[in-house]
Amino acid sequence: MSLPASRPQTMAEKILSCRGDRAVYAGDLAVVEVDEVMVVDSVAQSFIERMERDLDARPRFPERVSIVIDHVAPASTVSVAQAQKEAREYAAATGVKLFDVGRGICHQVLMEEGLARPGRIVLGSDSHSTTYGAVAAFGTGMGATDIALAAASGKTWLRVPESVRVNFVGALRPGVSAKDAALEMIRVLGADGATYQSIEMHAGDRFTRGERMTLANLCVEAGAKVGLVVPGGEILTSYGYTVPDWVYPDEGAAYVKELTIDLSALNPRMSAPSEVDNVHDVSALRGLKVDQVFIGTCTNGRIEDLHAAAEVLRGRRVHPGTRLLVIPASSQVMERALEDGTLLTLQRAGAALGTPGCGPCMGRHQGVLAPGEVCVSTSNRNFIGRMGDKDARVYLASPAVAAATAVLGHVALPADLVNEQEGVA
């Protein structure tokens, strides 16, 4: 229920006010009820230690806690296997939800399971928990200690963030995607342009749920505490969400910064090493030799992303000097891609298919990079050493650009494939 407010509020202010016990504004401290606590396998041991050794507690509401084994799934070493074994045993002993190997990436899974919903507070032990803002949930990443405290008490405290307003206007042209829009937003804001702020995205009815997940996911790459997309389009019609009135920002709310991105003026974008805000038109990087292409992750491993890649790859083969890895974001995505023939198209093109999960995104297994290698990835980070050796280079792009690059063996646009077939220079 909405609380009386003395002046107009942003989305972040309204959600934290309504989930707490008083109206709050940027800079205030808010204590709020937590609807979901998400723990990934790579943090599970630390989380369990905090709960049992430091707090001597069990989750107050075990039904609100999820452990997701996704970052190194299946286990790559004996020590990883032991940690995952302990996580399974803890889930069984406490009654918290467990999503085991193969179910998929934490953010995709929580969205599919309906655990992230408009107006909810969702805390995750993964920095890209901003993804839940796609459906107007206040999703944010925290460390093991804060996550454990939230699980033990059912509450957390936050400093209410200031808000940056981003207006998306116009319409994407063919070949341009929400990933390109997100990279452009980060280019304009800069890697620290929204540090501990809420990026509030106004897009009307534009963008599917999956596209909104891409936008919200990448907000943390501008330093944001949370990324919130104002509900619209299929968010209101297709998933059974009840969107409370108090989620929407007020007219006249105060923003520290406002920017407008004209989608109709965008070209396909690519983030070059070694910062996400090092963004260029793909055409400026065309021709760069690429050793590996990776399509997947919580940023772009959804069914529409696999469809975009398959459309480019259909009837073509991956370049002999380049390897292509494709890893669906979840078991549900994989099932749909199996049913509609997408995985067969990718397999016939020469892709190596992986278990739903994070794959090589963190550089721990399933496709790490050797010294000097170049990778084009649909993921969210290209820092030094992110996907393997410190001398490897990672470029971030959309699924369609990644697929075209895999065919030609160098950075390319889908249009380059058509031109090559027609003999156009």
C-alpha positions in Angstrom: 0.0 0.0 0.0 1.2 3.5 -0.9 2.6 5.6 2.0 1.9 9.3 2.2 4.8 11.2 0.6 5.5 14.9 0.9 6.8 15.3 -2.7 7.0 13.2 -5.9 9.0 10.0 -5.8 11.1 8.0 -8.3 10.5 4.2 -8.7 13.3 3.3 -6.3 11.9 5.7 -3.7 8.4 4.4 -4.1 9.3 0.8 -3.9 11.5 1.2 -0.8 8.8 3.4 0.8 6.1 0.9 0.3 8.2 -2.1 1.3 9.3 -0.3 4.5 7.4 1.6 7.1 7.7 5.2 6.0 8.1 7.4 3.0 11.8 7.7 2.0 13.8 9.7 -0.4 17.3 9.6 -1.9 19.9 9.6 0.8 17.6 8.2 3.5 18.1 4.8 5.2 15.3 2.3 4.6 14.7 -1.0 6.4 12.6 -3.2 4.1 11.1 -6.7 4.0 13.0 -9.0 1.6 10.9 -11.2 -0.7 13.7 -13.4 -2.1 17.3 -14.1 -1.3 19.3 -15.8 -4.0 22.6 -17.6 -3.4 24.8 -18.8 -6.3 27.1 -21.8 -6.0 30.3 -19.8 -6.0 29.2 -18.0 -2.8 27.2 -20.8 -1.1 30.1 -21.9 1.1 30.6 -18.4 2.5 26.9 -17.9 2.9 26.6 -21.1 4.9 29.6 -20.2 7.1 28.0 -16.8 7.9 24.7 -18.4 8.7 26.0 -21.2 10.9 29.2 -20.0 12.4 28.8 -16.2 12.6 25.0 -15.8 13.1 24.1 -19.3 14.5 20.9 -19.0 12.6 18.7 -20.6 10.0 16.8 -18.8 7.3 13.8 -17.1 8.9 11.7 -17.7 5.8 13.3 -20.7 4.0 10.7 -20.5 1.3 12.2 -17.1 0.4 15.7 -18.4 -0.1 17.0 -20.0 -3.3 20.4 -21.7 -3.9 21.2 -21.9 -7.6 24.1 -24.0 -8.9 25.0 -22.2 -12.2 28.4 -20.6 -12.1 30.4 -23.8 -12.4 27.8 -26.3 -13.5 28.6 -29.2 -13.8 31.5 -29.0 -11.3 34.9 -28.6 -12.8 37.1 -29.8 -9.9 36.9 -31.9 -6.7 36.8 -28.8 -4.5 34.0 -27.2 -6.5 32.1 -30.5 -6.4 32.5 -30.6 -2.6 31.2 -27.0 -2.3 28.2 -27.9 -4.4 27.6 -31.1 -2.3 27.5 -28.9 0.9 25.1 -26.5 -0.8 22.7 -29.4 -1.6 22.9 -30.8 1.9 22.2 -27.3 3.4 19.2 -26.9 1.2 17.8 -30.3 2.2 18.4 -29.6 5.9 16.9 -26.1 5.9 14.1 -26.3 3.3 15.4 -23.6 1.1 14.8 -24.0 -2.6 17.5 -25.6 -4.7 18.0 -25.3 -8.4 20.6 -27.8 -9.3 23.0 -28.3 -12.3 21.2 -27.8 -15.6 18.3 -25.7 -14.4 20.1 -22.6 -15.6 21.4 -19.2 -14.7 20.1 -17.7 -11.4 18.6 -14.6 -12.9 16.8 -16.4 -15.7 15.6 -19.1 -13.3 14.2 -16.7 -10.7 12.3 -14.8 -13.5 10.9 -18.1 -15.0 9.9 -19.3 -11.5 8.0 -16.1 -10.8 10.2 -15.2 -7.8 11.0 -11.8 -9.2 7.8 -9.7 -9.5 6.8 -6.0 -9.7 7.5 -4.2 -6.4 9.3 -7.1 -4.7 12.7 -6.8 -3.1 15.1 -9.4 -4.5 18.7 -9.7 -3.2 21.2 -11.8 -4.9 24.8 -12.9 -4.2 25.6 -11.9 -7.8 26.2 -8.4 -9.1 23.9 -8.8 -12.0 20.9 -9.2 -9.7 19.9 -5.8 -11.2 18.3 -8.0 -13.9 15.1 -8.3 -11.8 14.4 -4.6 -12.5 13.1 -5.8 -15.9 9.8 -6.5 -14.2 10.1 -3.5 -11.7 11.5 -5.6 -8.8 14.1 -3.9 -6.7 16.9 -6.3 -7.5 20.4 -5.7 -6.3 23.6 -7.7 -5.6 25.2 -8.0 -2.1 28.0 -10.0 -0.6 27.7 -13.2 1.5 27.5 -11.4 4.8 24.6 -9.1 3.8 22.8 -11.9 2.1 23.1 -14.1 5.2 21.8 -11.3 7.4 18.8 -10.9 5.1 18.1 -14.6 5.1 18.4 -14.8 8.9 16.2 -11.8 9.6 13.9 -11.5 6.5 14.9 -7.8 6.2 17.7 -5.6 4.9 18.7 -2.0 5.1 19.6 0.2 2.2 20.6 3.8 1.6 17.9 5.0 -0.8 19.7 5.6 -4.1 19.5 8.7 -6.2 18.0 8.1 -9.7 19.1 8.6 -13.2 16.3 8.8 -15.8 16.9 7.2 -19.2 14.3 7.8 -21.9 14.2 5.4 -24.8 12.5 6.9 -27.8 12.0 5.9 -31.4 12.2 2.3 -32.7 15.1 -0.1 -33.3 16.0 -0.6 -36.9 16.4 -4.1 -38.3 19.7 -5.6 -37.1 19.8 -3.5 -34.0 18.9 -5.0 -30.6 18.3 -4.2 -27.0 21.9 -5.2 -26.3 23.0 -2.3 -28.6 20.7 0.1 -26.7 22.1 -1.1 -23.4 25.7 -0.7 -24.6 24.9 2.8 -25.8 23.4 3.7 -22.4 26.6 2.6 -20.7 28.8 4.5 -23.2 26.9 7.7 -22.4 26.8 7.2 -18.7 30.3 5.8 -18.3 31.5 2.9 -16.2 31.0 4.9 -13.0 28.4 7.3 -14.2 25.6 5.8 -12.0 27.5 4.6 -9.0 25.1 3.5 -6.2 22.3 5.1 -8.1 19.0 3.7 -9.6 18.9 3.8 -13.4 15.2 4.3 -14.2 14.4 3.4 -17.8 11.3 4.8 -19.5 10.5 2.9 -22.7 6.7 2.9 -22.9 5.5 -0.4 -24.4 8.9 -1.0 -26.2 10.9 -4.1 -25.4 10.0 -7.7 -24.5 10.6 -9.1 -21.0 13.8 -10.6 -22.3 15.0 -7.3 -23.8 14.2 -5.6 -20.5 16.3 -8.2 -18.7 19.2 -7.3 -21.0 18.8 -3.6 -20.2 18.4 -4.1 -16.4 21.3 -6.6 -16.4 23.8 -4.2 -17.8 22.9 -1.3 -15.5 25.5 -2.5 -12.9 28.2 -1.9 -15.6 27.5 1.8 -15.1 27.9 1.2 -11.3 24.2 1.2 -10.6 22.7 -0.2 -7.4 19.5 -1.1 -9.2 18.1 -0.9 -12.8 14.4 -0.4 -13.0 12.3 -0.5 -16.2 9.0 1.3 -16.0 6.3 -1.5 -16.6 4.8 -1.5 -20.1 4.1 -3.8 -23.0 4.1 -7.5 -22.4 5.1 -7.0 -18.8 1.4 -6.0 -18.3 -0.2 -8.6 -20.4 1.8 -11.8 -20.8 3.1 -13.1 -17.4 0.3 -12.8 -14.9 2.0 -10.0 -13.0 0.0 -7.7 -10.9 1.7 -4.4 -11.2 0.7 -2.2 -8.2 0.1 1.5 -8.9 2.7 2.5 -6.4 5.5 1.0 -8.5 5.2 3.7 -11.1 7.3 6.9 -10.7 5.5 10.2 -9.9 5.4 13.1 -12.4 7.9 15.6 -11.2 10.2 13.2 -9.3 13.7 14.4 -8.8 16.5 12.9 -10.9 20.3 13.6 -10.7 20.7 13.1 -14.4 18.4 12.6 -17.4 19.4 11.3 -20.9 17.5 10.3 -24.0 18.5 7.6 -26.4 17.0 7.6 -29.8 16.7 4.0 -30.8 16.1 4.8 -34.5 19.6 6.4 -34.6 21.5 3.4 -33.2 23.8 1.1 -35.2 25.0 -2.3 -33.9 27.4 -1.6 -31.0 30.4 -3.5 -29.6 32.2 -3.0 -26.3 36.0 -3.4 -26.8 38.5 -4.4 -24.1 38.9 -3.8 -21.3 36.0 -1.7 -20.0 32.3 -2.1 -20.8 31.9 1.6 -21.6 34.5 1.4 -24.4 31.8 1.2 -26.9 32.1 1.5 -30.7 30.0 0.9 -33.8 30.7 -2.6 -34.9 31.7 -1.3 -38.3 34.7 0.4 -36.7 36.0 -2.9 -35.5 35.1 -5.0 -38.6 37.8 -7.4 -39.7 39.4 -8.1 -36.3 40.3 -11.8 -36.3 38.3 -13.8 -33.6 39.3 -17.1 -32.1 36.1 -17.8 -30.1 32.5 -16.7 -30.1 30.3 -17.3 -27.1 26.5 -16.9 -27.2 24.7 -17.2 -23.8 24.8 -15.8 -20.3 22.2 -13.9 -18.2 22.6 -11.0 -20.6 21.8 -12.8 -23.9 21.1 -16.5 -23.4 17.3 -16.4 -23.9 15.2 -18.0 -26.6 15.0 -14.8 -28.6 18.8 -14.5 -28.5 19.2 -18.1 -29.8 16.6 -17.4 -32.5 18.6 -14.3 -33.6 21.8 -16.3 -33.8 20.1 -19.2 -35.6 18.6 -16.8 -38.2 22.2 -15.7 -39.1 23.7 -19.2 -39.0 21.0 -21.1 -40.9 22.5 -22.8 -43.9 26.0 -21.5 -43.0 29.0 -23.0 -41.2 31.3 -21.6 -38.5 34.7 -20.4 -39.9 37.3 -23.2 -39.5 39.6 -20.9 -37.6 36.9 -19.9 -35.0 35.0 -21.9 -32.4 31.4 -21.1 -31.5 30.0 -22.0 -28.0 26.3 -21.7 -27.4 24.9 -22.2 -23.9 21.2 -21.6 -23.2 20.3 -19.5 -20.1 18.0 -22.2 -18.6 16.5 -25.6 -19.1 13.3 -24.0 -20.3 15.2 -22.0 -22.9 16.9 -25.2 -24.0 13.6 -27.1 -24.2 12.1 -24.5 -26.4 15.1 -24.4 -28.6 15.0 -28.2 -29.0 11.3 -28.2 -29.8 11.5 -25.5 -32.5 14.7 -26.8 -34.2 16.9 -23.9 -33.1 19.5 -26.1 -31.5 19.6 -28.3 -34.6 20.3 -25.3 -36.7 23.1 -24.2 -34.4 24.6 -27.7 -34.2 24.6 -28.1 -38.0 26.4 -24.7 -38.3 29.2 -26.1 -36.1 28.3 -24.7 -32.6 29.4 -26.6 -29.5 26.4 -26.7 -27.2 26.7 -26.5 -23.4 24.8 -27.3 -20.2 22.4 -24.4 -19.2 24.3 -22.1 -16.9 27.0 -19.4 -16.9 29.5 -21.3 -18.9 32.8 -19.6 -19.5 31.5 -16.1 -18.6 33.6 -16.0 -15.4 36.6 -17.8 -16.9 36.3 -20.8 -14.7 35.3 -23.6 -17.1 33.7 -24.6 -20.4 35.7 -22.4 -22.8 38.3 -20.3 -21.1 40.7 -18.3 -23.3 44.4 -18.8 -23.9 46.9 -16.0 -24.0 46.4 -13.7 -26.9 43.1 -15.1 -28.0 40.2 -12.9 -29.0 36.6 -13.7 -28.1 33.3 -12.0 -29.1 30.8 -12.7 -26.4 27.2 -11.8 -25.7 28.0 -11.5 -22.0 28.3 -8.4 -19.8 31.9 -8.0 -18.9 35.2 -7.7 -20.8 37.6 -7.0 -18.0 41.2 -8.2 -18.1 41.3 -11.9 -17.3 37.5 -12.1 -17.2 37.2 -15.2 -19.5 40.7 -16.8 -19.0 44.2 -15.5 -19.5 45.0 -11.9 -18.7 46.3 -11.4 -22.2 43.1 -12.6 -23.9 40.7 -9.9 -25.2 36.9 -10.0 -24.9 34.5 -7.9 -27.1 30.8 -7.7 -26.1 28.1 -7.7 -28.8 24.6 -8.8 -29.7 23.8 -12.4 -30.6 23.3 -11.5 -34.3 26.7 -9.8 -34.5 28.3 -12.7 -32.6 26.8 -15.2 -35.0 28.0 -13.3 -38.1 31.5 -13.0 -36.6 31.5 -16.8 -36.0 30.8 -17.4 -39.8 33.4 -15.1 -41.1 36.0 -15.6 -38.4 36.4 -11.9 -37.8 34.2 -9.1 -36.4 31.3 -8.7 -38.8 27.7 -7.6 -39.2 25.0 -9.9 -40.5 24.8 -7.7 -43.6 28.4 -8.7 -44.4 27.3 -12.3 -45.0 24.8 -11.2 -47.5 27.3 -9.0 -49.2 29.9 -11.8 -49.3 27.3 -14.2 -50.9 26.5 -11.6 -53.5 30.1 -10.8 -54.2 29.9 -7.2 -52.9 33.2 -5.8 -51.7 
